[in-house]
Amino acid sequence: MFNPLIGMPQGLEWLVILAIVVLVFGAAKLPDLARSSGQALRIFKTETKGLRDEDEDDTKTPEQREIEARERAADEARSEASGEVLRERRDDTTA
């Protein structure tokens, strides 16, 4: 039977790999390397989460969008009746 863990490094082999990494990068560069790797992983994670959130918005049916629009209109009507001043949100990225 084929064992997929046959090629995986074991105890002493990890120490040899670690020693080679220290020789190549130097001990002073290892914390910077780990920090930048962690930052890149964090950025990747937030971007993929943002993409998933955008996908959820795209999967709404027209009926769901219509219900949300009605709810927004009802909220606006309630706030106008209560005398609150609504301010328009402007996006200054377009001219």
Backbone torsions as a table, in degrees:
resi	resn	phi	psi	omega
1	MET	NA	148.9	-178.5
2	PHE	-87.2	124.7	178.0
3	ASN	-103.3	116.1	-175.9
4	PRO	-70.3	-13.3	-178.0
5	LEU	-92.6	5.7	-178.7
6	ILE	-62.6	-40.1	-176.5
7	GLY	-83.9	-1.8	-177.7
8	MET	-76.8	137.7	177.4
9	PRO	-65.4	144.5	178.1
10	GLN	-112.2	176.7	-174.2
11	GLY	-22.6	-74.2	-175.0
12	LEU	-65.5	-32.3	179.3
13	GLU	-64.5	-36.4	176.3
14	TRP	-64.0	-38.5	178.4
15	LEU	-64.7	-39.7	177.9
16	VAL	-65.1	-43.1	178.5
17	ILE	-62.2	-43.4	178.4
18	LEU	-61.5	-41.6	178.8
19	ALA	-63.7	-40.0	178.9
20	ILE	-65.8	-41.2	178.6
21	VAL	-62.3	-42.5	178.8
22	VAL	-64.3	-39.7	178.5
23	LEU	-66.8	-39.1	-177.1
24	VAL	-72.9	-49.5	-174.6
25	PHE	-92.4	-23.2	-175.9
26	GLY	86.2	146.3	-175.4
27	ALA	-65.8	-31.2	-177.5
28	ALA	-72.3	-27.6	-177.5
29	LYS	-85.1	-16.9	-176.3
30	LEU	-62.0	-44.1	177.7
31	PRO	-62.1	-38.7	177.8
32	ASP	-64.9	-39.9	178.6
33	LEU	-63.8	-43.9	179.1
34	ALA	-66.2	-40.2	-179.7
35	ARG	-64.2	-45.2	-179.6
36	SER	-68.3	-34.6	176.0
37	SER	-64.9	-41.6	177.9
38	GLY	-64.0	-40.8	178.0
39	GLN	-63.2	-44.7	-179.9
40	ALA	-62.4	-40.0	179.3
41	LEU	-66.7	-39.7	178.2
42	ARG	-63.6	-43.3	178.9
43	ILE	-62.8	-44.9	179.0
44	PHE	-59.6	-42.7	-178.8
45	LYS	-63.7	-43.6	-179.8
46	THR	-68.6	-36.6	178.9
47	GLU	-66.7	-42.3	179.2
48	THR	-67.2	-34.8	176.4
49	LYS	-65.6	-40.5	177.6
50	GLY	-62.5	-39.2	178.1
51	LEU	-66.2	-40.0	178.0
52	ARG	-63.7	-40.1	178.9
53	ASP	-63.7	-40.0	178.0
54	GLU	-65.5	-37.6	179.1
55	ASP	-64.3	-36.3	179.3
56	GLU	-64.2	-36.7	178.2
57	ASP	-67.3	-35.0	-178.5
58	ASP	-72.7	-20.5	-176.2
59	THR	-88.8	2.7	179.2
60	LYS	-72.1	140.5	178.1
61	THR	-80.6	161.3	177.5
62	PRO	-58.3	-32.9	178.5
63	GLU	-64.8	-42.1	178.8
64	GLN	-64.1	-41.2	178.3
65	ARG	-63.5	-38.9	179.5
66	GLU	-65.8	-41.6	178.2
67	ILE	-62.6	-42.9	178.6
68	GLU	-64.0	-38.9	178.6
69	ALA	-64.7	-40.7	177.1
70	ARG	-62.8	-42.3	179.4
71	GLU	-62.9	-41.4	177.7
72	ARG	-63.4	-42.1	179.1
73	ALA	-64.0	-39.8	178.6
74	ALA	-65.6	-40.0	177.7
75	ASP	-62.8	-41.9	179.0
76	GLU	-64.6	-41.0	180.0
77	ALA	-64.5	-40.7	178.2
78	ARG	-63.7	-41.6	-178.4
79	SER	-70.9	-33.7	176.3
80	GLU	-67.4	-38.0	-179.9
81	ALA	-68.8	-28.8	-178.8
82	SER	-83.8	-5.9	176.7
83	GLY	90.5	6.5	177.9
84	GLU	-74.1	148.2	178.4
85	VAL	-94.0	123.7	177.2
86	LEU	-91.3	134.8	177.5
87	ARG	-110.5	137.8	179.4
88	GLU	-77.0	134.4	175.3
89	ARG	-85.7	126.9	-178.5
90	ARG	-111.2	141.0	176.8
91	ASP	-102.9	111.3	-174.8
92	ASP	-84.0	9.1	-179.0
93	THR	-80.2	-16.6	178.1
94	THR	-111.2	152.2	-177.7
95	ALA	-89.1	NA	NA
